[in-house]
């Protein structure tokens, strides 16, 4: 019998079926040159469906890089009990914008991450278009999956911070609604690992900081995916998100796998240089099992899948696990910040980590993090903090190395405003105008590890 990927037909107890797929669904597209279109694929009967946002790559094919691509992956995830949402990003070959006169062209890397958050912001659109499916979606359980440049997008949504080549600032696109992710065949670190031509044509890849990518993540990489046009390291480059990020991480090392990992990006796709249905199915099964466990669908799915892989398919792939502790503020430090008024910051002055001068600031403890702000227009210390992302703080006569990141999410700004209001409302300098005028200068601070 010819090998095939059994989708969407029922295949044992693990898969659901049949599926429903609806496209294109138009989402709000403010400040976007074209409408944001999305495909929804989901089981027709299952309930309490976790959501997966699937970000396509930047490949050369006309339709693979759009909501029309990645059918093997989208269908398998849907058949595994997820509602899969596929946005068409601005770099899609179907839109013809790769050579547009735009500072984001050709990759539209920032817009890609915004697309993921925009889809989650406007899930209510589905209530009108596909109300039956929308009523069965669980908006409290969300993951992101991306392949190739879509893996870069997924990494950003999970917390990785590239440096904007236009401003020199780190870009924080972390969406806290997303609790786990899968990063497939994605770009790694920049610097001396990047091919000089790639550094010129895709400058955003020059410097990505994975140390801020904390959520549980499965990194999938083919050991024959050398991507010589992008890097000088070889296939190991696509494993950087696994090796350089904190928290619980897994690596699926696909033996013999090239960039398309056996054919996950399309049925009979011309881009697939290593077409192998057994390999592709293994990647799909492992991805689905990881997400089913991380999103609370089946606590045993991951352990069962990895045990079976080790027992029956060790020649095809290997799973590695890495758990790096995430530095946290201690309860005592958070109490001191919240109860005291002696918090000082000293952002680094340049990329060479030249120490800055300590400055007293307002500070609040919120959700396990520390938030500070400046009421000074165009604050120099805020500029240094968000540009260089590192520095020191002093609290309770103790100095700590920390990382700084700007707060861009409006809901997070609202929460921070309320925390500052509660703590400082009796301060003679406090006013509602001060909060309003300094919302763009709220900075989150987290401790760095040793």
ABEGO torsion letter per residue (X at the ends): XBBBBBOABBBEAABBOBBBBBOBBBBBABGBABBBBBBBBBBAABBGBBBBBBBBBABABAAABBAABGAAAAAAAAAAGBBBBBBBBAABAAAGAAABBBAAOAAGAAAAAAAAAAAAAAAAAAAAABAAAAAABBAABBBBBBBEAAAAAAAAAAGBBBBBAAAGBBBBABBAABABBBBBGBBBBBEAABBAAAAAABAAAABBBAAABABBBBBBBBAABAGAAABAAEAAAAAAAAAABBEBBBBBBBBGBBAAGGGAAEBGBAABAABBAAAAAAAAAAAAAAAAAAAGABAAAAAAAAAAAAAAAAAABBBBBBBBBBBBBBAAAAAAAAABAABBBBBBABAAGBBBBBBBBBBBBBGGBBBBBBABBGBAAAAAAAAAGBEBBBBGGBBBBBBBBBBABAAAAAAAAAAAAAAAAABAABBAAAAAAAAAABBBBBBBBX
